């Protein structure tokens, strides 16, 4: 028969629930009751039968502590737990080791075991609080990242719109510059044509004036009859 899962906590041999009820009702001690409240028995079903396994109430020896340490090191290596950083596997194994140490202490001194239980629960609550804070910070970071991506998209759209407006304005500037150049060219040509026409008119008038002057002088110099 196979237990539901391996654990560093030392348990007694599993027994049927029916046998458990008959035996535990009359033979449990105060220490065993405290142990069962600290480390509840494991239950599982196999072949239609319900089995239960209580935590061991046998006092621990120095050899048991050495074996516990060796089992911890072996499981850490076997399950490839990380040596540093956050590692759920290492956390689980050390938690099991601490539970078995509580079991060993509780057998010798129930009050000391209950005090260690308070310490264990406080550590777990602190760890849970830090985990909640970590998850909250991760969620906050994700929201900020999504907001940044959204703002980045909006800024990219704004930049594209401004680039389009800039290109349109540059095109208009080019068209206006060309129109100005065309107007300046036409105005220059008109001025040159006006200057040529003016010069020709002045020359014509000068020639006509010379002719009239010559005619007048001819009339004035003619002998009187």
matplotlib code that plots the C-alpha trace (Angstrom):
import matplotlib.pyplot as plt

x = [0.0, 1.4, 0.9, -0.6, 2.8, 6.2, 7.0, 9.9, 7.4, 7.6, 4.2, 3.1, 2.0, -1.4, -4.5, -8.1, -10.5, -12.7, -9.6, -8.6, -11.9, -11.9, -8.2, -7.9, -11.0, -9.6, -5.8, -4.9, -2.8, -2.8, 0.5, -1.0, -4.0, -1.8, 0.3, -2.8, -4.0, -0.7, -0.1, -3.5, -3.5, -3.4, -6.3, -6.7, -8.9, -7.5, -9.5, -12.7, -11.2, -10.4, -7.0, -5.6, -2.0, -1.3, 1.9, 4.4, 4.5, 7.7, 10.4, 13.2, 16.7, 19.9, 20.0, 16.5, 17.7, 20.7, 18.5, 16.1, 19.0, 20.2, 16.7, 16.3, 19.6, 18.7, 15.3, 16.7, 19.1, 16.6, 13.9, 16.5, 15.6, 17.3, 20.0, 19.2, 16.3, 12.6, 12.0, 8.7, 10.3, 12.9, 10.2, 8.0, 10.9, 12.1, 8.5, 8.2, 11.5, 10.3, 7.0, 8.9, 11.1, 8.0, 6.7, 10.0, 9.9, 6.2, 6.7, 9.3, 7.5, 4.0, 4.2, 7.5, 5.9, 2.9, 5.1, 7.1, 3.7, 3.0, 6.4, 5.7, 2.3, 3.7, 6.4, 3.9, 1.6, 4.5, 5.6, 2.0, 1.8, 5.1, 3.7, 0.5, 2.6, 4.8, 1.8, 0.2, 3.4, 3.6, 0.0, 0.7, 3.7, 1.7, -1.0, 1.7, 3.3, 0.0, -0.7, 2.7, 2.1, -1.3, 0.2, 3.1, 0.6, -1.3, 1.9, 2.9, -0.4, 0.0, 3.5, 2.2, -0.6, 1.9, 4.2, 1.4, 0.4, 4.0, 4.3, 1.1, 2.3, 5.6, 3.8, 1.7, 4.9, 6.5, 3.4, 3.3, 7.1, 6.7, 3.8, 5.8, 8.7, 6.4, 4.9, 8.3, 9.5, 6.4, 6.8, 10.4, 9.6, 6.9, 9.2, 11.9, 9.2, 8.0, 11.6, 12.2, 9.0, 9.7, 13.2, 11.9, 9.2, 11.8, 14.0, 11.1, 10.2, 13.8, 14.0, 10.7, 11.9, 15.1, 13.0, 10.8, 13.7, 15.5, 12.3, 11.9, 15.5, 15.0, 12.0, 13.7, 16.8, 14.9, 15.3, 12.4, 10.9]
y = [0.0, 3.4, 6.6, 9.6, 11.3, 11.2, 13.6, 14.4, 14.3, 10.9, 9.1, 5.8, 2.9, 3.6, 1.8, 1.5, 4.2, 1.6, 0.4, 3.9, 4.9, 1.9, 2.3, 6.1, 6.7, 4.9, 4.9, 8.5, 10.6, 14.3, 14.5, 12.6, 14.8, 17.9, 16.3, 15.5, 19.0, 20.4, 17.9, 16.5, 12.8, 12.0, 10.3, 8.7, 6.0, 2.9, 0.0, 1.5, 1.6, 4.7, 4.7, 7.1, 7.7, 9.5, 11.4, 9.4, 10.0, 8.1, 10.3, 11.3, 10.3, 12.0, 9.5, 10.5, 14.1, 13.1, 11.0, 13.9, 16.1, 13.5, 13.0, 16.7, 17.0, 14.0, 15.3, 18.7, 17.1, 14.6, 17.1, 19.6, 22.4, 25.7, 26.6, 30.4, 32.6, 31.7, 28.0, 26.3, 22.9, 24.1, 25.9, 22.8, 20.5, 23.0, 23.4, 19.6, 19.5, 22.2, 20.4, 17.2, 19.3, 20.6, 17.0, 16.0, 18.9, 18.5, 14.9, 16.0, 19.3, 20.1, 23.8, 24.2, 22.5, 24.8, 27.8, 26.6, 26.1, 29.8, 30.7, 28.5, 30.0, 33.5, 32.8, 31.4, 34.4, 36.7, 34.8, 34.8, 38.6, 39.1, 36.8, 38.9, 42.1, 40.6, 39.5, 42.9, 44.6, 42.4, 43.2, 46.9, 46.6, 44.8, 47.5, 50.2, 48.3, 48.0, 51.7, 52.5, 50.3, 52.0, 55.5, 54.4, 53.4, 56.7, 58.6, 56.7, 57.5, 61.1, 61.1, 59.5, 62.1, 65.0, 63.5, 63.4, 67.0, 68.0, 66.4, 68.1, 71.5, 70.9, 70.1, 73.3, 75.3, 73.8, 74.6, 78.2, 78.6, 77.5, 79.9, 82.7, 81.8, 81.7, 85.1, 86.6, 85.2, 86.5, 89.9, 90.0, 89.2, 91.8, 94.5, 93.6, 93.8, 97.1, 98.4, 97.4, 98.9, 102.1, 102.3, 101.8, 104.5, 106.9, 106.2, 106.7, 110.0, 111.2, 110.4, 112.2, 115.1, 115.3, 115.2, 118.0, 120.0, 119.6, 120.6, 123.6, 124.7, 124.2, 126.4, 129.1, 129.1, 129.3, 132.8, 135.1, 136.1]
z = [0.0, -1.1, 1.0, -0.8, -1.1, 0.5, 3.2, 5.6, 8.5, 10.2, 10.2, 11.7, 9.6, 7.8, 9.1, 8.1, 9.3, 11.1, 13.0, 13.6, 15.2, 17.5, 18.5, 18.7, 20.8, 23.8, 23.4, 22.5, 24.8, 25.3, 23.4, 20.5, 20.5, 20.3, 17.6, 15.6, 15.9, 14.8, 12.1, 11.0, 9.9, 6.2, 4.6, 1.2, -0.5, -2.1, -3.5, -2.1, 1.5, 3.4, 5.0, 7.6, 8.7, 11.9, 12.6, 14.7, 18.4, 19.0, 20.6, 18.3, 18.8, 17.6, 14.8, 13.7, 13.4, 11.4, 9.1, 8.7, 7.6, 5.2, 3.8, 3.3, 1.4, -0.7, -1.6, -2.4, -4.8, -6.1, -6.9, -8.3, -5.9, -6.5, -4.0, -4.1, -5.0, -5.0, -5.3, -4.4, -4.1, -1.6, 0.3, 0.5, 1.7, 4.4, 5.5, 5.9, 7.8, 10.1, 10.7, 11.7, 14.0, 15.6, 16.0, 17.7, 20.1, 20.8, 22.0, 24.6, 25.5, 24.2, 25.2, 23.3, 20.3, 20.4, 20.6, 17.5, 15.8, 16.4, 15.0, 12.0, 11.3, 11.7, 9.2, 6.8, 7.2, 6.6, 3.6, 2.3, 2.9, 0.9, -1.8, -2.0, -2.1, -4.8, -6.9, -6.4, -7.5, -10.6, -11.4, -10.9, -13.1, -15.8, -15.7, -16.0, -18.9, -20.7, -20.1, -21.5, -24.5, -25.0, -24.7, -26.9, -29.6, -29.2, -29.4, -32.5, -34.1, -33.2, -34.7, -37.9, -38.1, -37.5, -40.1, -42.6, -41.7, -42.1, -45.5, -46.6, -45.4, -47.1, -50.3, -50.0, -49.3, -52.4, -54.5, -53.1, -53.7, -57.3, -57.8, -56.4, -58.7, -61.6, -60.7, -60.2, -63.6, -65.4, -63.6, -64.6, -68.2, -68.2, -66.8, -69.4, -72.1, -70.8, -70.6, -74.2, -75.3, -73.4, -74.8, -78.3, -77.7, -76.4, -79.4, -81.7, -80.1, -80.1, -83.8, -84.4, -82.4, -84.5, -87.6, -86.4, -85.2, -88.6, -90.4, -88.2, -88.7, -92.4, -92.4, -90.3, -92.5, -95.8, -97.7, -97.6, -101.0]

ax = plt.figure().add_subplot(projection="3d")
ax.plot(x, y, z, "-o")
ax.set_aspect("equal")
plt.show()
